[in-house]
Amino acid sequence: MLTVSRATCLSVLALFLVVRPAAAPASVELVLLTTGRTLAVSGHTFQGDQVVLYLRSGGELICDRSLIARIEPDAAPAPSVQA
């Protein structure tokens, strides 16, 4: 019978949690503005009447919520961005 210690199980779980997100593809969202333009961003959050858009290359853009027509997932995978 194979006996595995609790410390070994926790170590394997911690390793999985660290490695797994790195293997997942980066998500991209398309932000459609009321002007008809689009922005590809890595994510967003709503803060009252404002939206914080997280840029793929780093940084963030804060704009008025009324400028956003809709936000939808992008079908194409995100290209890797190198600094």
Phi, psi and omega in degrees: 000134181273126178247127180243130182287159179297321180297322178294316179298316180295324178295317179294318178297316179297318178298318178298317181292332178279318185279323185301312179298329180291333181276342181284143179291148179290136180274148179229139175242147175258124178258118178262118183272160179294343178280350182099348178281161177233153175231136173263121182232163179273346179174178180204160171218147176263133177228087182066237180272007181241159176236131175261118179258124181268116183285146182296328182272005182107159181087179181213157180234126179252126180222166179291140183299332182290346178279347184264119175282312176193163177232129181222156177292145178272136181285332182274142177292151181286132174288151179288136180253127180250135181280000000 
